[in-house]
Amino acid sequence: MRRFFLGLGGLVLAVLALGALVVQTPTQAQVTGTGWIGNFYNNTALTGTPIASNISYPNGLYFNWSVNPPADSAGTALPGMPPDNFSAVFTSTQQFTVVGTYNFTVFANDGVRVYIDNQVYINQFTQFNNPTPNAYQTFTFQYNKTVAGPVNIKVEFVEFLNDANLVVQWSQPGGTGGQTAIGPTATPAPIATGSVITVKGMALRTGPYLGASMVGVIRPQKVYPILEKNFDEGLFPWYKIQDGDRFGWASGRYLIATGNLDAIPTTTTIFDRIDNPTDLPSALNIVGYTRSVMNLRRRPSERTQLLNQIPWGDGVQIIGRTVQGGQNFWLQVRWEGQTGWIYAPYITIEGLIEAVPIR
């Protein structure tokens, strides 16, 4: 599924495909606010250092990330963020120029906590408050504004498993309500599909490279929706597909694509955004030493650009890795001012490699 951010600068009608939700046109009285800032954590307790900080949502909190990682306002996934078991805090200052009672409505899957001027109005931040998977919870409350002026709003959101959805909106005094109709919708036919041929199973990976981490195996006699495509390896195209609740990249060498391939977007991936990653632990100092002359590649694949050769015995700083079969597969390293990827089996590692992000 593509990731969407839906701002309410006017009338919005969005159909979120693949069994998600329909968000129908809201009334004029409904407001989502402007100038929201989000900070994201790779845990469900808002603890530690944010993985993604100061992410701008200029048109409100009104999105459906489905089973994908959270995204910015342009729909680009936030680097280093998982699709499940994460939390986020959103803050904004809104100008309430009308004195009176404001009716708030919040839709959330999974948990949410809402503060206005440091007073809590919704406190539903636990997994057990939403016993139905993939179902919205709907919360409403009233806020009485006695003097026109600024209002500080904070929303804490937690995602455990499956779909991640959040809508925060309100009606001004004299408005007709604050709820947007939300309900299930049919799944449309995919633009293009892929089927495995020749082999009994093919790896599903985190990116369009032979050295990307393996997240699953796809099989023949099944049709997979194709969501995106990429030609970075050059020899064969790669296709991002959906397999149940998993998403990953499969090589076009053994995946036959049918349908309107021209309509499938050619996209970048997380590997294009981590040449100088910002999600590293501040104390990360993991070093590797080469046991051979090593090719430094632009991406984790022998089919990508050769950046340099690292001499036998040289040290490199390890800043990322891919895994396959529970073992380190490729290592993202910094060496003499360059960032690239080397093959992991020929590297002696010193330090806690488990602290290095998996890509």
Secondary structure, DSSP 8 states (H G I E B T S, - for coil): ---EE---SS---EE-TTT-EEE----TTEE--S-EEEEEESSSS--SS-SEEEEEETT-SEEEEETS--B-TTS-B-TT--SSSEEEEEEEEEEE-S-EEEEEEEEEESEEEEEETTEEEEEE-SGGG--STT--EEEEEEEEE-S-EEEEEEEEEEE-SS-EEEEEEEE-TT-S-----EEE------SEEEEE-SSS-EEEESSSSTTS-EEEEE-SS--EEEEEEE-TTSSS-EEEEEETTEEEEEETTTEEEEE-GGGS-B---GGGG-SS-S-S-TT--EEEEESS-EEEESSSSTTS-EEEEE-TT-EEEEEEEEEETTEEEEEEEEETTEEEEEEGGGEEEES-GGGS-B-
